[in-house]
Amino acid sequence: MTDRIDQLSDRARWFLNNFDEIDLADICANNEAQAAALVRDQAVLAQVRLHIAVHRPRLQLADPVLWGKLQRVLEQPAELEAAGGGEQA
């Protein structure tokens, strides 16, 4: 049976050699916090998109300029998501 350290990627071995356990725990905790924040942000964005979709006809009639600006703002996160820009490195 091979050693678990031998099965790690080069990057994982680099982290193991350059950080102690407390550093690694801190890095993991920060990554988890960022992932949780991203999930919350995506949920809020989905709710906003749903709310806007429900009220789209009234928004278009009430203020076409505002509606155009709103659509451009909502397209930006969608473009980032499609390109994978919302993912954490």
SERO-4910 file (N, C-alpha, C, O; in steps of 0.05 Angstrom, whole numbers):
BEGIN
 pado doro    nc1    nc2    nc3   cac1   cac2   cac3    cc1    cc2    cc3    oc1    oc2    oc3
  Met    A     17    -24      0      0      0      0     18     25      0     37     27     15
  Thr    A     11     44    -17     27     68    -19     19     87      3     -3     87     14
  Asp    A     38    104     10     33    124     30     13    145     20     14    152     -3
  Arg    A     -4    156     38    -24    176     29    -10    201     19    -21    214      1
  Ile    A     12    208     30     26    232     20     35    229     -9     35    248    -24
  Asp    A     43    205    -16     51    200    -44     28    203    -63     32    208    -87
  Gln    A      4    200    -54    -20    202    -71    -29    231    -75    -47    237    -91
  Leu    A    -18    250    -59    -26    278    -62    -15    290    -87      5    281    -98
  Ser    A    -29    310    -97    -20    325   -120      5    341   -112     10    345    -88
  Asp    A     20    351   -132     43    367   -127     36    392   -111     50    400    -92
  Arg    A     14    404   -118      5    428   -103     -2    422    -74      6    437    -56
  Ala    A    -15    399    -69    -22    391    -42      4    386    -26      5    393     -2
  Arg    A     23    373    -38     49    368    -24     63    394    -18     76    396      3
  Trp    A     62    413    -37     74    439    -32     62    452     -7     76    463     10
  Phe    A     35    452     -6     21    463     18     30    448     43     35    461     64
  Leu    A     32    423     42     39    407     65     67    414     75     73    415     99
  Asn    A     85    419     56    113    425     63    117    454     72    136    460     86
  Asn    A     99    472     63    103    500     68     85    512     89     88    536     97
  Phe    A     66    497     99     47    508    119     45    487    142     46    463    137
  Asp    A     41    497    166     36    478    188      6    473    190    -10    484    174
  Glu    A     -2    456    208    -30    448    211    -49    471    216    -71    472    206
  Ile    A    -40    491    232    -57    514    238    -61    531    213    -83    540    208
  Asp    A    -40    535    198    -42    550    173    -62    536    154    -79    549    142
  Leu    A    -59    509    151    -76    494    133   -105    495    142   -124    498    126
  Ala    A   -110    493    169   -137    495    179   -149    522    174   -173    524    167
  Asp    A   -133    543    177   -142    570    171   -149    573    142   -170    585    135
  Ile    A   -132    563    124   -138    564     95   -164    550     89   -180    560     73
  Cys    A   -167    526    100   -192    511     95   -217    526    105   -237    527     92
  Ala    A   -215    537    129   -237    551    141   -244    576    123   -268    581    119
  Asn    A   -224    590    114   -229    613     97   -242    605     71   -260    618     61
  Asn    A   -233    583     59   -244    573     34   -273    565     38   -291    570     21
  Glu    A   -279    552     61   -307    544     66   -324    568     70   -347    568     61
  Ala    A   -314    589     84   -330    613     88   -335    627     62   -357    637     57
  Gln    A   -315    628     44   -319    640     18   -340    624      1   -356    636    -13
  Ala    A   -338    598      3   -357    581    -12   -385    585     -2   -404    587    -17
  Ala    A   -388    587     25   -415    592     37   -426    619     28   -449    622     22
  Ala    A   -408    640     28   -417    666     20   -425    666    -10   -444    680    -17
  Leu    A   -411    651    -26   -417    649    -55   -445    637    -58   -461    646    -74
  Val    A   -450    615    -43   -476    602    -45   -498    621    -36   -519    622    -49
  Arg    A   -494    636    -14   -514    656     -5   -518    677    -27   -541    684    -32
  Asp    A   -497    687    -38   -499    708    -59   -515    697    -83   -531    711    -95
  Gln    A   -509    672    -91   -523    661   -114   -553    657   -108   -570    661   -125
  Ala    A   -559    650    -83   -587    646    -75   -602    673    -76   -625    675    -85
  Val    A   -589    694    -65   -601    720    -66   -605    730    -94   -626    741   -101
  Leu    A   -585    726   -111   -587    734   -139   -610    719   -153   -625    731   -168
  Ala    A   -613    694   -147   -636    678   -159   -662    689   -150   -681    691   -166
  Gln    A   -665    697   -124   -689    709   -114   -695    736   -128   -718    741   -135
  Val    A   -674    752   -131   -678    778   -145   -687    774   -173   -705    787   -183
  Arg    A   -674    755   -187   -682    749   -215   -711    740   -217   -726    748   -235
  Leu    A   -719    723   -198   -746    713   -198   -766    736   -192   -787    738   -206
  His    A   -760    753   -173   -777    775   -167   -780    794   -191   -802    804   -197
  Ile    A   -758    799   -204   -758    817   -228   -774    804   -250   -790    818   -264
  Ala    A   -771    778   -254   -786    764   -275   -816    766   -270   -832    770   -289
  Val    A   -824    764   -245   -853    766   -238   -864    793   -245   -886    796   -254
  His    A   -847    814   -240   -857    842   -243   -847    854   -269   -849    878   -273
  Arg    A   -837    838   -287   -825    848   -313   -845    866   -328   -837    888   -336
  Pro    A   -870    857   -333   -888    874   -349   -892    902   -337   -892    922   -351
  Arg    A   -896    903   -311   -900    929   -298   -875    946   -299   -877    970   -303
  Leu    A   -852    934   -295   -827    949   -297   -822    961   -325   -814    984   -328
  Gln    A   -828    945   -345   -824    954   -372   -842    977   -379   -833    996   -392
  Leu    A   -867    976   -369   -885    998   -375   -880   1022   -358   -882   1045   -368
  Ala    A   -873   1018   -333   -869   1040   -314   -844   1057   -321   -845   1082   -320
  Asp    A   -822   1044   -327   -798   1059   -331   -779   1042   -350   -763   1027   -341
  Pro    A   -782   1046   -376   -766   1031   -395   -736   1035   -392   -720   1017   -397
  Val    A   -728   1059   -384   -699   1065   -381   -688   1049   -357   -667   1036   -359
  Leu    A   -703   1049   -335   -695   1034   -311   -694   1004   -318   -676    990   -310
  Trp    A   -714    995   -333   -715    967   -341   -690    959   -358   -678    938   -354
  Gly    A   -682    976   -376   -658    971   -392   -633    969   -375   -616    952   -379
  Lys    A   -630    988   -356   -607    988   -338   -607    962   -321   -586    950   -317
  Leu    A   -630    955   -311   -633    931   -294   -625    906   -309   -612    888   -299
  Gln    A   -634    905   -334   -627    881   -350   -597    879   -355   -586    857   -353
  Arg    A   -584    902   -360   -555    901   -364   -540    892   -339   -521    877   -340
  Val    A   -550    902   -315   -537    894   -290   -541    864   -285   -522    850   -277
  Leu    A   -565    853   -292   -570    825   -287   -555    807   -307   -549    784   -301
  Glu    A   -549    817   -330   -534    802   -350   -505    798   -342   -493    777   -349
  Gln    A   -493    816   -327   -465    814   -320   -459    789   -303   -441    774   -310
  Pro    A   -474    784   -281   -468    759   -266   -474    734   -283   -459    714   -280
  Ala    A   -494    735   -300   -500    712   -317   -476    706   -336   -469    683   -341
  Glu    A   -464    728   -347   -441    725   -365   -418    713   -349   -403    696   -360
  Leu    A   -414    723   -325   -392    713   -308   -396    683   -302   -377    667   -303
  Glu    A   -420    676   -295   -426    648   -288   -422    630   -312   -410    608   -310
  Ala    A   -430    639   -336   -427    624   -360   -397    620   -367   -389    599   -377
  Ala    A   -381    640   -360   -352    639   -366   -337    625   -344   -313    621   -346
  Gly    A   -350    619   -322   -337    606   -299   -323    627   -282   -307    619   -265
  Gly    A   -329    652   -285   -316    673   -269   -325    674   -241   -312    686   -224
  Gly    A   -348    662   -235   -357    661   -207   -345    640   -190   -349    639   -166
  Glu    A   -329    623   -202   -316    601   -187   -292    611   -172   -278    629   -182
  Gln    A   -287    600   -149   -263    607   -134   -239    591   -144   -242    567   -151
  Ala    A   -217    603   -146   -192    590   -156   -180    574   -134   -159    561   -138
***
